[in-house]
Amino acid sequence: MGLDNANARRIVFDIETAPIDSAAEFVEEPTAPANYKDPEKIAAYIAEAKAKSIDRCALDPDLARIVALALGQ
């Protein structure tokens, strides 16, 4: 019985994560593209990019918290 055994039981983990509450502290400050000149558009771009980064924190193992864990066989 080894790892290549077709009759071996399989173990499946299902993990649901969410960003930690203080994730915004750890997200790097985004910068607008160099061709942006209007300060309002630059601020809007940075705010949107930062919000997207915070939303994706749940995918980063260092910035995620486990909210549900399931084990199946």
PDB file of N, H, CA, C and O in Angstrom:
ATOM      1  N   MET A   1       0.833  -1.175   0.000  1.00  0.00           N
ATOM      2  CA  MET A   1       0.000   0.000   0.000  1.00  0.00           C
ATOM      3  C   MET A   1       0.884   1.248   0.000  1.00  0.00           C
ATOM      4  O   MET A   1       1.566   1.537   0.983  1.00  0.00           O
ATOM      5  N   GLY A   2       0.863   1.960  -1.084  1.00  0.00           N
ATOM      6  H   GLY A   2       0.309   1.725  -1.883  1.00  0.00           H
ATOM      7  CA  GLY A   2       1.639   3.190  -1.188  1.00  0.00           C
ATOM      8  C   GLY A   2       0.757   4.335  -1.640  1.00  0.00           C
ATOM      9  O   GLY A   2      -0.471   4.242  -1.627  1.00  0.00           O
ATOM     10  N   LEU A   3       1.389   5.390  -2.029  1.00  0.00           N
ATOM     11  H   LEU A   3       2.386   5.466  -2.040  1.00  0.00           H
ATOM     12  CA  LEU A   3       0.644   6.558  -2.472  1.00  0.00           C
ATOM     13  C   LEU A   3      -0.062   6.329  -3.797  1.00  0.00           C
ATOM     14  O   LEU A   3      -1.019   7.035  -4.113  1.00  0.00           O
ATOM     15  N   ASP A   4       0.390   5.355  -4.577  1.00  0.00           N
ATOM     16  H   ASP A   4       1.167   4.781  -4.320  1.00  0.00           H
ATOM     17  CA  ASP A   4      -0.210   5.104  -5.882  1.00  0.00           C
ATOM     18  C   ASP A   4      -1.273   4.002  -5.840  1.00  0.00           C
ATOM     19  O   ASP A   4      -1.656   3.480  -6.887  1.00  0.00           O
ATOM     20  N   ASN A   5      -1.742   3.651  -4.676  1.00  0.00           N
ATOM     21  H   ASN A   5      -1.431   4.075  -3.826  1.00  0.00           H
ATOM     22  CA  ASN A   5      -2.738   2.607  -4.522  1.00  0.00           C
ATOM     23  C   ASN A   5      -4.111   3.134  -4.963  1.00  0.00           C
ATOM     24  O   ASN A   5      -4.625   4.092  -4.385  1.00  0.00           O
ATOM     25  N   ALA A   6      -4.693   2.514  -5.973  1.00  0.00           N
ATOM     26  H   ALA A   6      -4.276   1.735  -6.443  1.00  0.00           H
ATOM     27  CA  ALA A   6      -5.990   2.949  -6.500  1.00  0.00           C
ATOM     28  C   ALA A   6      -7.118   2.730  -5.486  1.00  0.00           C
ATOM     29  O   ALA A   6      -8.158   3.383  -5.578  1.00  0.00           O
ATOM     30  N   ASN A   7      -6.934   1.840  -4.539  1.00  0.00           N
ATOM     31  H   ASN A   7      -6.089   1.310  -4.465  1.00  0.00           H
ATOM     32  CA  ASN A   7      -7.975   1.543  -3.557  1.00  0.00           C
ATOM     33  C   ASN A   7      -7.825   2.337  -2.264  1.00  0.00           C
ATOM     34  O   ASN A   7      -8.592   2.144  -1.321  1.00  0.00           O
ATOM     35  N   ALA A   8      -6.841   3.227  -2.219  1.00  0.00           N
ATOM     36  H   ALA A   8      -6.218   3.384  -2.985  1.00  0.00           H
ATOM     37  CA  ALA A   8      -6.618   4.001  -1.001  1.00  0.00           C
ATOM     38  C   ALA A   8      -7.760   4.994  -0.784  1.00  0.00           C
ATOM     39  O   ALA A   8      -8.315   5.539  -1.738  1.00  0.00           O
ATOM     40  N   ARG A   9      -8.097   5.218   0.478  1.00  0.00           N
ATOM     41  H   ARG A   9      -7.645   4.776   1.253  1.00  0.00           H
ATOM     42  CA  ARG A   9      -9.145   6.186   0.796  1.00  0.00           C
ATOM     43  C   ARG A   9      -8.601   7.593   0.591  1.00  0.00           C
ATOM     44  O   ARG A   9      -7.450   7.890   0.912  1.00  0.00           O
ATOM     45  N   ARG A  10      -9.425   8.417   0.071  1.00  0.00           N
ATOM     46  H   ARG A  10     -10.360   8.176  -0.190  1.00  0.00           H
ATOM     47  CA  ARG A  10      -9.022   9.798  -0.168  1.00  0.00           C
ATOM     48  C   ARG A  10      -9.556  10.684   0.956  1.00  0.00           C
ATOM     49  O   ARG A  10     -10.655  10.468   1.467  1.00  0.00           O
ATOM     50  N   ILE A  11      -8.765  11.672   1.325  1.00  0.00           N
ATOM     51  H   ILE A  11      -7.872  11.847   0.910  1.00  0.00           H
ATOM     52  CA  ILE A  11      -9.171  12.639   2.327  1.00  0.00           C
ATOM     53  C   ILE A  11      -9.286  13.992   1.631  1.00  0.00           C
ATOM     54  O   ILE A  11      -8.371  14.410   0.922  1.00  0.00           O
ATOM     55  N   VAL A  12     -10.405  14.670   1.834  1.00  0.00           N
ATOM     56  H   VAL A  12     -11.148  14.330   2.411  1.00  0.00           H
ATOM     57  CA  VAL A  12     -10.652  15.955   1.198  1.00  0.00           C
ATOM     58  C   VAL A  12     -10.883  17.001   2.276  1.00  0.00           C
ATOM     59  O   VAL A  12     -11.687  16.799   3.186  1.00  0.00           O
ATOM     60  N   PHE A  13     -10.177  18.116   2.171  1.00  0.00           N
ATOM     61  H   PHE A  13      -9.524  18.280   1.432  1.00  0.00           H
ATOM     62  CA  PHE A  13     -10.377  19.247   3.073  1.00  0.00           C
ATOM     63  C   PHE A  13     -11.075  20.353   2.307  1.00  0.00           C
ATOM     64  O   PHE A  13     -10.727  20.636   1.161  1.00  0.00           O
ATOM     65  N   ASP A  14     -12.045  20.970   2.925  1.00  0.00           N
ATOM     66  H   ASP A  14     -12.328  20.740   3.856  1.00  0.00           H
ATOM     67  CA  ASP A  14     -12.705  22.142   2.372  1.00  0.00           C
ATOM     68  C   ASP A  14     -12.530  23.259   3.390  1.00  0.00           C
ATOM     69  O   ASP A  14     -13.057  23.182   4.500  1.00  0.00           O
ATOM     70  N   ILE A  15     -11.794  24.292   3.015  1.00  0.00           N
ATOM     71  H   ILE A  15     -11.367  24.354   2.113  1.00  0.00           H
ATOM     72  CA  ILE A  15     -11.478  25.372   3.941  1.00  0.00           C
ATOM     73  C   ILE A  15     -12.075  26.673   3.402  1.00  0.00           C
ATOM     74  O   ILE A  15     -11.836  27.043   2.253  1.00  0.00           O
ATOM     75  N   GLU A  16     -12.843  27.355   4.230  1.00  0.00           N
ATOM     76  H   GLU A  16     -13.037  27.055   5.164  1.00  0.00           H
ATOM     77  CA  GLU A  16     -13.367  28.671   3.872  1.00  0.00           C
ATOM     78  C   GLU A  16     -12.605  29.708   4.680  1.00  0.00           C
ATOM     79  O   GLU A  16     -12.478  29.591   5.899  1.00  0.00           O
ATOM     80  N   THR A  17     -12.099  30.728   3.988  1.00  0.00           N
ATOM     81  H   THR A  17     -12.202  30.823   2.998  1.00  0.00           H
ATOM     82  CA  THR A  17     -11.333  31.774   4.656  1.00  0.00           C
ATOM     83  C   THR A  17     -11.973  33.135   4.430  1.00  0.00           C
ATOM     84  O   THR A  17     -12.769  33.319   3.510  1.00  0.00           O
ATOM     85  N   ALA A  18     -11.615  34.075   5.279  1.00  0.00           N
ATOM     86  H   ALA A  18     -10.969  33.925   6.027  1.00  0.00           H
ATOM     87  CA  ALA A  18     -12.035  35.468   5.161  1.00  0.00           C
ATOM     88  C   ALA A  18     -10.842  36.326   5.573  1.00  0.00           C
ATOM     89  O   ALA A  18      -9.980  35.868   6.323  1.00  0.00           O
ATOM     90  N   PRO A  19     -10.785  37.559   5.092  1.00  0.00           N
ATOM     91  CA  PRO A  19      -9.654  38.402   5.490  1.00  0.00           C
ATOM     92  C   PRO A  19      -9.708  38.731   6.978  1.00  0.00           C
ATOM     93  O   PRO A  19     -10.787  38.830   7.563  1.00  0.00           O
ATOM     94  N   ILE A  20      -8.547  38.899   7.576  1.00  0.00           N
ATOM     95  H   ILE A  20      -7.671  38.819   7.101  1.00  0.00           H
ATOM     96  CA  ILE A  20      -8.503  39.304   8.976  1.00  0.00           C
ATOM     97  C   ILE A  20      -9.013  40.738   9.087  1.00  0.00           C
ATOM     98  O   ILE A  20      -8.992  41.488   8.111  1.00  0.00           O
ATOM     99  N   ASP A  21      -9.467  41.111  10.272  1.00  0.00           N
ATOM    100  H   ASP A  21      -9.484  40.501  11.065  1.00  0.00           H
ATOM    101  CA  ASP A  21     -10.052  42.441  10.463  1.00  0.00           C
ATOM    102  C   ASP A  21      -9.058  43.564  10.187  1.00  0.00           C
ATOM    103  O   ASP A  21      -9.454  44.624   9.704  1.00  0.00           O
ATOM    104  N   SER A  22      -7.793  43.359  10.480  1.00  0.00           N
ATOM    105  H   SER A  22      -7.470  42.498  10.873  1.00  0.00           H
ATOM    106  CA  SER A  22      -6.782  44.402  10.304  1.00  0.00           C
ATOM    107  C   SER A  22      -5.998  44.232   9.002  1.00  0.00           C
ATOM    108  O   SER A  22      -4.859  44.687   8.905  1.00  0.00           O
ATOM    109  N   ALA A  23      -6.591  43.586   8.010  1.00  0.00           N
ATOM    110  H   ALA A  23      -7.517  43.216   8.089  1.00  0.00           H
ATOM    111  CA  ALA A  23      -5.887  43.315   6.742  1.00  0.00           C
ATOM    112  C   ALA A  23      -5.456  44.588   6.048  1.00  0.00           C
ATOM    113  O   ALA A  23      -4.424  44.600   5.377  1.00  0.00           O
ATOM    114  N   ALA A  24      -6.211  45.653   6.190  1.00  0.00           N
ATOM    115  H   ALA A  24      -7.050  45.643   6.735  1.00  0.00           H
ATOM    116  CA  ALA A  24      -5.866  46.913   5.517  1.00  0.00           C
ATOM    117  C   ALA A  24      -4.513  47.443   5.963  1.00  0.00           C
ATOM    118  O   ALA A  24      -3.849  48.145   5.200  1.00  0.00           O
ATOM    119  N   GLU A  25      -4.092  47.126   7.171  1.00  0.00           N
ATOM    120  H   GLU A  25      -4.631  46.556   7.791  1.00  0.00           H
ATOM    121  CA  GLU A  25      -2.789  47.569   7.669  1.00  0.00           C
ATOM    122  C   GLU A  25      -1.633  46.902   6.924  1.00  0.00           C
ATOM    123  O   GLU A  25      -0.536  47.456   6.866  1.00  0.00           O
ATOM    124  N   PHE A  26      -1.867  45.728   6.361  1.00  0.00           N
ATOM    125  H   PHE A  26      -2.758  45.278   6.409  1.00  0.00           H
ATOM    126  CA  PHE A  26      -0.800  44.949   5.744  1.00  0.00           C
ATOM    127  C   PHE A  26      -0.774  45.034   4.217  1.00  0.00           C
ATOM    128  O   PHE A  26       0.151  44.523   3.585  1.00  0.00           O
ATOM    129  N   VAL A  27      -1.776  45.671   3.627  1.00  0.00           N
ATOM    130  H   VAL A  27      -2.527  46.086   4.141  1.00  0.00           H
ATOM    131  CA  VAL A  27      -1.841  45.798   2.177  1.00  0.00           C
ATOM    132  C   VAL A  27      -0.933  46.936   1.733  1.00  0.00           C
ATOM    133  O   VAL A  27      -0.974  48.029   2.298  1.00  0.00           O
ATOM    134  N   GLU A  28      -0.115  46.675   0.720  1.00  0.00           N
ATOM    135  H   GLU A  28      -0.082  45.787   0.261  1.00  0.00           H
ATOM    136  CA  GLU A  28       0.768  47.709   0.202  1.00  0.00           C
ATOM    137  C   GLU A  28      -0.047  48.800  -0.478  1.00  0.00           C
ATOM    138  O   GLU A  28      -1.062  48.523  -1.117  1.00  0.00           O
ATOM    139  N   GLU A  29       0.402  50.030  -0.338  1.00  0.00           N
ATOM    140  H   GLU A  29       1.227  50.255   0.181  1.00  0.00           H
ATOM    141  CA  GLU A  29      -0.293  51.166  -0.940  1.00  0.00           C
ATOM    142  C   GLU A  29      -0.110  51.117  -2.463  1.00  0.00           C
ATOM    143  O   GLU A  29       1.017  51.169  -2.955  1.00  0.00           O
ATOM    144  N   PRO A  30      -1.214  51.017  -3.204  1.00  0.00           N
ATOM    145  CA  PRO A  30      -1.092  50.965  -4.662  1.00  0.00           C
ATOM    146  C   PRO A  30      -0.729  52.333  -5.236  1.00  0.00           C
ATOM    147  O   PRO A  30      -0.934  53.362  -4.592  1.00  0.00           O
ATOM    148  N   THR A  31      -0.191  52.331  -6.444  1.00  0.00           N
ATOM    149  H   THR A  31      -0.025  51.495  -6.967  1.00  0.00           H
ATOM    150  CA  THR A  31       0.121  53.575  -7.141  1.00  0.00           C
ATOM    151  C   THR A  31      -0.632  53.584  -8.461  1.00  0.00           C
ATOM    152  O   THR A  31      -0.859  52.544  -9.079  1.00  0.00           O
ATOM    153  N   ALA A  32      -1.008  54.771  -8.871  1.00  0.00           N
ATOM    154  H   ALA A  32      -0.823  55.616  -8.369  1.00  0.00           H
ATOM    155  CA  ALA A  32      -1.727  54.934 -10.132  1.00  0.00           C
ATOM    156  C   ALA A  32      -0.734  54.837 -11.293  1.00  0.00           C
ATOM    157  O   ALA A  32       0.457  55.092 -11.114  1.00  0.00           O
ATOM    158  N   PRO A  33      -1.217  54.472 -12.473  1.00  0.00           N
ATOM    159  CA  PRO A  33      -0.333  54.452 -13.650  1.00  0.00           C
ATOM    160  C   PRO A  33       0.260  55.839 -13.907  1.00  0.00           C
ATOM    161  O   PRO A  33      -0.337  56.854 -13.547  1.00  0.00           O
ATOM    162  N   ALA A  34       1.422  55.872 -14.523  1.00  0.00           N
ATOM    163  H   ALA A  34       1.906  55.047 -14.816  1.00  0.00           H
ATOM    164  CA  ALA A  34       2.135  57.128 -14.746  1.00  0.00           C
ATOM    165  C   ALA A  34       1.378  58.088 -15.655  1.00  0.00           C
ATOM    166  O   ALA A  34       1.593  59.298 -15.587  1.00  0.00           O
ATOM    167  N   ASN A  35       0.491  57.566 -16.510  1.00  0.00           N
ATOM    168  H   ASN A  35       0.316  56.583 -16.566  1.00  0.00           H
ATOM    169  CA  ASN A  35      -0.218  58.452 -17.435  1.00  0.00           C
ATOM    170  C   ASN A  35      -1.425  59.139 -16.790  1.00  0.00           C
ATOM    171  O   ASN A  35      -2.069  59.955 -17.448  1.00  0.00           O
ATOM    172  N   TYR A  36      -1.754  58.845 -15.542  1.00  0.00           N
ATOM    173  H   TYR A  36      -1.230  58.181 -15.007  1.00  0.00           H
ATOM    174  CA  TYR A  36      -2.843  59.516 -14.839  1.00  0.00           C
ATOM    175  C   TYR A  36      -2.322  60.870 -14.350  1.00  0.00           C
ATOM    176  O   TYR A  36      -1.304  60.924 -13.660  1.00  0.00           O
ATOM    177  N   LYS A  37      -3.001  61.950 -14.696  1.00  0.00           N
ATOM    178  H   LYS A  37      -3.828  61.906 -15.257  1.00  0.00           H
ATOM    179  CA  LYS A  37      -2.572  63.291 -14.288  1.00  0.00           C
ATOM    180  C   LYS A  37      -3.585  63.980 -13.371  1.00  0.00           C
ATOM    181  O   LYS A  37      -3.199  64.813 -12.551  1.00  0.00           O
ATOM    182  N   ASP A  38      -4.859  63.653 -13.495  1.00  0.00           N
ATOM    183  H   ASP A  38      -5.172  62.976 -14.162  1.00  0.00           H
ATOM    184  CA  ASP A  38      -5.913  64.284 -12.702  1.00  0.00           C
ATOM    185  C   ASP A  38      -5.887  63.734 -11.273  1.00  0.00           C
ATOM    186  O   ASP A  38      -6.045  62.529 -11.076  1.00  0.00           O
ATOM    187  N   PRO A  39      -5.688  64.606 -10.268  1.00  0.00           N
ATOM    188  CA  PRO A  39      -5.606  64.128  -8.877  1.00  0.00           C
ATOM    189  C   PRO A  39      -6.846  63.370  -8.417  1.00  0.00           C
ATOM    190  O   PRO A  39      -6.728  62.435  -7.625  1.00  0.00           O
ATOM    191  N   GLU A  40      -8.031  63.747  -8.890  1.00  0.00           N
ATOM    192  H   GLU A  40      -8.128  64.507  -9.533  1.00  0.00           H
ATOM    193  CA  GLU A  40      -9.255  63.048  -8.494  1.00  0.00           C
ATOM    194  C   GLU A  40      -9.282  61.627  -9.046  1.00  0.00           C
ATOM    195  O   GLU A  40      -9.690  60.693  -8.355  1.00  0.00           O
ATOM    196  N   LYS A  41      -8.847  61.470 -10.286  1.00  0.00           N
ATOM    197  H   LYS A  41      -8.516  62.229 -10.847  1.00  0.00           H
ATOM    198  CA  LYS A  41      -8.811  60.137 -10.894  1.00  0.00           C
ATOM    199  C   LYS A  41      -7.734  59.272 -10.238  1.00  0.00           C
ATOM    200  O   LYS A  41      -7.913  58.066 -10.071  1.00  0.00           O
ATOM    201  N   ILE A  42      -6.632  59.890  -9.874  1.00  0.00           N
ATOM    202  H   ILE A  42      -6.487  60.870 -10.010  1.00  0.00           H
ATOM    203  CA  ILE A  42      -5.569  59.149  -9.177  1.00  0.00           C
ATOM    204  C   ILE A  42      -6.088  58.647  -7.837  1.00  0.00           C
ATOM    205  O   ILE A  42      -5.871  57.488  -7.484  1.00  0.00           O
ATOM    206  N   ALA A  43      -6.771  59.508  -7.089  1.00  0.00           N
ATOM    207  H   ALA A  43      -6.948  60.450  -7.376  1.00  0.00           H
ATOM    208  CA  ALA A  43      -7.316  59.114  -5.784  1.00  0.00           C
ATOM    209  C   ALA A  43      -8.363  58.018  -5.934  1.00  0.00           C
ATOM    210  O   ALA A  43      -8.405  57.078  -5.141  1.00  0.00           O
ATOM    211  N   ALA A  44      -9.213  58.143  -6.963  1.00  0.00           N
ATOM    212  H   ALA A  44      -9.179  58.907  -7.607  1.00  0.00           H
ATOM    213  CA  ALA A  44     -10.239  57.114  -7.188  1.00  0.00           C
ATOM    214  C   ALA A  44      -9.596  55.781  -7.557  1.00  0.00           C
ATOM    215  O   ALA A  44     -10.028  54.731  -7.081  1.00  0.00           O
ATOM    216  N   TYR A  45      -8.569  55.816  -8.400  1.00  0.00           N
ATOM    217  H   TYR A  45      -8.218  56.668  -8.786  1.00  0.00           H
ATOM    218  CA  TYR A  45      -7.872  54.588  -8.804  1.00  0.00           C
ATOM    219  C   TYR A  45      -7.237  53.914  -7.590  1.00  0.00           C
ATOM    220  O   TYR A  45      -7.362  52.703  -7.407  1.00  0.00           O
ATOM    221  N   ILE A  46      -6.557  54.706  -6.763  1.00  0.00           N
ATOM    222  H   ILE A  46      -6.456  55.690  -6.912  1.00  0.00           H
ATOM    223  CA  ILE A  46      -5.883  54.148  -5.584  1.00  0.00           C
ATOM    224  C   ILE A  46      -6.905  53.559  -4.610  1.00  0.00           C
ATOM    225  O   ILE A  46      -6.678  52.480  -4.061  1.00  0.00           O
ATOM    226  N   ALA A  47      -8.014  54.245  -4.390  1.00  0.00           N
ATOM    227  H   ALA A  47      -8.198  55.121  -4.836  1.00  0.00           H
ATOM    228  CA  ALA A  47      -9.046  53.736  -3.475  1.00  0.00           C
ATOM    229  C   ALA A  47      -9.631  52.424  -3.997  1.00  0.00           C
ATOM    230  O   ALA A  47      -9.833  51.484  -3.228  1.00  0.00           O
ATOM    231  N   GLU A  48      -9.903  52.358  -5.299  1.00  0.00           N
ATOM    232  H   GLU A  48      -9.739  53.121  -5.924  1.00  0.00           H
ATOM    233  CA  GLU A  48     -10.460  51.130  -5.877  1.00  0.00           C
ATOM    234  C   GLU A  48      -9.454  49.977  -5.831  1.00  0.00           C
ATOM    235  O   GLU A  48      -9.818  48.843  -5.520  1.00  0.00           O
ATOM    236  N   ALA A  49      -8.188  50.273  -6.142  1.00  0.00           N
ATOM    237  H   ALA A  49      -7.893  51.194  -6.395  1.00  0.00           H
ATOM    238  CA  ALA A  49      -7.156  49.231  -6.117  1.00  0.00           C
ATOM    239  C   ALA A  49      -6.942  48.714  -4.694  1.00  0.00           C
ATOM    240  O   ALA A  49      -6.749  47.515  -4.495  1.00  0.00           O
ATOM    241  N   LYS A  50      -6.973  49.597  -3.720  1.00  0.00           N
ATOM    242  H   LYS A  50      -7.130  50.571  -3.882  1.00  0.00           H
ATOM    243  CA  LYS A  50      -6.792  49.174  -2.327  1.00  0.00           C
ATOM    244  C   LYS A  50      -7.973  48.326  -1.860  1.00  0.00           C
ATOM    245  O   LYS A  50      -7.783  47.336  -1.153  1.00  0.00           O
ATOM    246  N   ALA A  51      -9.191  48.707  -2.250  1.00  0.00           N
ATOM    247  H   ALA A  51      -9.345  49.511  -2.825  1.00  0.00           H
ATOM    248  CA  ALA A  51     -10.372  47.925  -1.881  1.00  0.00           C
ATOM    249  C   ALA A  51     -10.313  46.526  -2.487  1.00  0.00           C
ATOM    250  O   ALA A  51     -10.664  45.550  -1.824  1.00  0.00           O
ATOM    251  N   LYS A  52      -9.876  46.421  -3.735  1.00  0.00           N
ATOM    252  H   LYS A  52      -9.591  47.214  -4.274  1.00  0.00           H
ATOM    253  CA  LYS A  52      -9.733  45.108  -4.375  1.00  0.00           C
ATOM    254  C   LYS A  52      -8.681  44.272  -3.657  1.00  0.00           C
ATOM    255  O   LYS A  52      -8.867  43.071  -3.463  1.00  0.00           O
ATOM    256  N   SER A  53      -7.580  44.899  -3.262  1.00  0.00           N
ATOM    257  H   SER A  53      -7.429  45.875  -3.419  1.00  0.00           H
ATOM    258  CA  SER A  53      -6.528  44.176  -2.549  1.00  0.00           C
ATOM    259  C   SER A  53      -7.026  43.642  -1.212  1.00  0.00           C
ATOM    260  O   SER A  53      -6.702  42.518  -0.827  1.00  0.00           O
ATOM    261  N   ILE A  54      -7.807  44.442  -0.513  1.00  0.00           N
ATOM    262  H   ILE A  54      -8.070  45.355  -0.826  1.00  0.00           H
ATOM    263  CA  ILE A  54      -8.351  44.016   0.781  1.00  0.00           C
ATOM    264  C   ILE A  54      -9.343  42.871   0.579  1.00  0.00           C
ATOM    265  O   ILE A  54      -9.375  41.929   1.371  1.00  0.00           O
ATOM    266  N   ASP A  55     -10.152  42.950  -0.480  1.00  0.00           N
ATOM    267  H   ASP A  55     -10.126  43.716  -1.123  1.00  0.00           H
ATOM    268  CA  ASP A  55     -11.105  41.867  -0.765  1.00  0.00           C
ATOM    269  C   ASP A  55     -10.388  40.554  -1.066  1.00  0.00           C
ATOM    270  O   ASP A  55     -10.913  39.482  -0.763  1.00  0.00           O
ATOM    271  N   ARG A  56      -9.199  40.623  -1.657  1.00  0.00           N
ATOM    272  H   ARG A  56      -8.772  41.493  -1.903  1.00  0.00           H
ATOM    273  CA  ARG A  56      -8.450  39.413  -2.005  1.00  0.00           C
ATOM    274  C   ARG A  56      -7.583  38.902  -0.850  1.00  0.00           C
ATOM    275  O   ARG A  56      -6.893  37.895  -1.008  1.00  0.00           O
ATOM    276  N   CYS A  57      -7.602  39.565   0.291  1.00  0.00           N
ATOM    277  H   CYS A  57      -8.162  40.383   0.419  1.00  0.00           H
ATOM    278  CA  CYS A  57      -6.779  39.135   1.430  1.00  0.00           C
ATOM    279  C   CYS A  57      -7.145  37.729   1.905  1.00  0.00           C
ATOM    280  O   CYS A  57      -6.297  37.028   2.456  1.00  0.00           O
ATOM    281  N   ALA A  58      -8.369  37.317   1.703  1.00  0.00           N
ATOM    282  H   ALA A  58      -9.058  37.886   1.255  1.00  0.00           H
ATOM    283  CA  ALA A  58      -8.779  35.978   2.137  1.00  0.00           C
ATOM    284  C   ALA A  58      -8.036  34.905   1.356  1.00  0.00           C
ATOM    285  O   ALA A  58      -7.969  33.760   1.805  1.00  0.00           O
ATOM    286  N   LEU A  59      -7.480  35.243   0.202  1.00  0.00           N
ATOM    287  H   LEU A  59      -7.535  36.172  -0.163  1.00  0.00           H
ATOM    288  CA  LEU A  59      -6.729  34.274  -0.600  1.00  0.00           C
ATOM    289  C   LEU A  59      -5.259  34.224  -0.208  1.00  0.00           C
ATOM    290  O   LEU A  59      -4.544  33.313  -0.627  1.00  0.00           O
ATOM    291  N   ASP A  60      -4.798  35.171   0.579  1.00  0.00           N
ATOM    292  H   ASP A  60      -5.379  35.911   0.920  1.00  0.00           H
ATOM    293  CA  ASP A  60      -3.406  35.223   1.019  1.00  0.00           C
ATOM    294  C   ASP A  60      -3.287  34.461   2.337  1.00  0.00           C
ATOM    295  O   ASP A  60      -3.936  34.829   3.316  1.00  0.00           O
ATOM    296  N   PRO A  61      -2.479  33.418   2.381  1.00  0.00           N
ATOM    297  CA  PRO A  61      -2.393  32.611   3.609  1.00  0.00           C
ATOM    298  C   PRO A  61      -1.950  33.403   4.842  1.00  0.00           C
ATOM    299  O   PRO A  61      -2.297  33.043   5.967  1.00  0.00           O
ATOM    300  N   ASP A  62      -1.189  34.477   4.637  1.00  0.00           N
ATOM    301  H   ASP A  62      -0.906  34.770   3.723  1.00  0.00           H
ATOM    302  CA  ASP A  62      -0.721  35.258   5.775  1.00  0.00           C
ATOM    303  C   ASP A  62      -1.758  36.252   6.283  1.00  0.00           C
ATOM    304  O   ASP A  62      -1.658  36.728   7.414  1.00  0.00           O
ATOM    305  N   LEU A  63      -2.751  36.569   5.460  1.00  0.00           N
ATOM    306  H   LEU A  63      -2.832  36.183   4.541  1.00  0.00           H
ATOM    307  CA  LEU A  63      -3.738  37.583   5.833  1.00  0.00           C
ATOM    308  C   LEU A  63      -5.141  37.015   5.968  1.00  0.00           C
ATOM    309  O   LEU A  63      -6.105  37.778   6.024  1.00  0.00           O
ATOM    310  N   ALA A  64      -5.280  35.712   6.020  1.00  0.00           N
ATOM    311  H   ALA A  64      -4.497  35.091   5.975  1.00  0.00           H
ATOM    312  CA  ALA A  64      -6.601  35.087   6.064  1.00  0.00           C
ATOM    313  C   ALA A  64      -6.851  34.464   7.430  1.00  0.00           C
ATOM    314  O   ALA A  64      -5.924  34.101   8.155  1.00  0.00           O
ATOM    315  N   ARG A  65      -8.126  34.353   7.754  1.00  0.00           N
ATOM    316  H   ARG A  65      -8.879  34.648   7.165  1.00  0.00           H
ATOM    317  CA  ARG A  65      -8.528  33.592   8.944  1.00  0.00           C
ATOM    318  C   ARG A  65      -9.469  32.504   8.466  1.00  0.00           C
ATOM    319  O   ARG A  65     -10.254  32.710   7.541  1.00  0.00           O
ATOM    320  N   ILE A  66      -9.390  31.365   9.089  1.00  0.00           N
ATOM    321  H   ILE A  66      -8.752  31.197   9.841  1.00  0.00           H
ATOM    322  CA  ILE A  66     -10.230  30.238   8.729  1.00  0.00           C
ATOM    323  C   ILE A  66     -11.579  30.395   9.423  1.00  0.00           C
ATOM    324  O   ILE A  66     -11.645  30.519  10.646  1.00  0.00           O
ATOM    325  N   VAL A  67     -12.659  30.387   8.632  1.00  0.00           N
ATOM    326  H   VAL A  67     -12.606  30.286   7.639  1.00  0.00           H
ATOM    327  CA  VAL A  67     -13.991  30.533   9.212  1.00  0.00           C
ATOM    328  C   VAL A  67     -14.759  29.220   9.183  1.00  0.00           C
ATOM    329  O   VAL A  67     -15.711  29.051   9.945  1.00  0.00           O
ATOM    330  N   ALA A  68     -14.363  28.283   8.315  1.00  0.00           N
ATOM    331  H   ALA A  68     -13.590  28.421   7.696  1.00  0.00           H
ATOM    332  CA  ALA A  68     -15.009  26.974   8.276  1.00  0.00           C
ATOM    333  C   ALA A  68     -14.021  25.949   7.744  1.00  0.00           C
ATOM    334  O   ALA A  68     -13.217  26.237   6.858  1.00  0.00           O
ATOM    335  N   LEU A  69     -14.097  24.753   8.299  1.00  0.00           N
ATOM    336  H   LEU A  69     -14.751  24.519   9.019  1.00  0.00           H
ATOM    337  CA  LEU A  69     -13.203  23.668   7.892  1.00  0.00           C
ATOM    338  C   LEU A  69     -14.020  22.378   7.861  1.00  0.00           C
ATOM    339  O   LEU A  69     -14.683  22.030   8.838  1.00  0.00           O
ATOM    340  N   ALA A  70     -13.965  21.673   6.730  1.00  0.00           N
ATOM    341  H   ALA A  70     -13.426  21.956   5.937  1.00  0.00           H
ATOM    342  CA  ALA A  70     -14.701  20.412   6.605  1.00  0.00           C
ATOM    343  C   ALA A  70     -13.726  19.328   6.165  1.00  0.00           C
ATOM    344  O   ALA A  70     -12.774  19.591   5.431  1.00  0.00           O
ATOM    345  N   LEU A  71     -13.972  18.137   6.614  1.00  0.00           N
ATOM    346  H   LEU A  71     -14.745  17.924   7.210  1.00  0.00           H
ATOM    347  CA  LEU A  71     -13.157  16.979   6.267  1.00  0.00           C
ATOM    348  C   LEU A  71     -14.067  15.904   5.722  1.00  0.00           C
ATOM    349  O   LEU A  71     -15.072  15.551   6.339  1.00  0.00           O
ATOM    350  N   GLY A  72     -13.710  15.390   4.574  1.00  0.00           N
ATOM    351  H   GLY A  72     -12.893  15.676   4.073  1.00  0.00           H
ATOM    352  CA  GLY A  72     -14.504  14.320   3.971  1.00  0.00           C
ATOM    353  C   GLY A  72     -13.618  13.172   3.526  1.00  0.00           C
ATOM    354  O   GLY A  72     -12.420  13.345   3.299  1.00  0.00           O
ATOM    355  N   GLN A  73     -14.223  11.992   3.403  1.00  0.00           N
ATOM    356  H   GLN A  73     -15.196  11.851   3.587  1.00  0.00           H
ATOM    357  CA  GLN A  73     -13.471  10.819   2.943  1.00  0.00           C
ATOM    358  C   GLN A  73     -14.170  10.186   1.793  1.00  0.00           C
ATOM    359  O   GLN A  73     -13.697   9.182   1.260  1.00  0.00           O
TER     360      GLN A  73
END
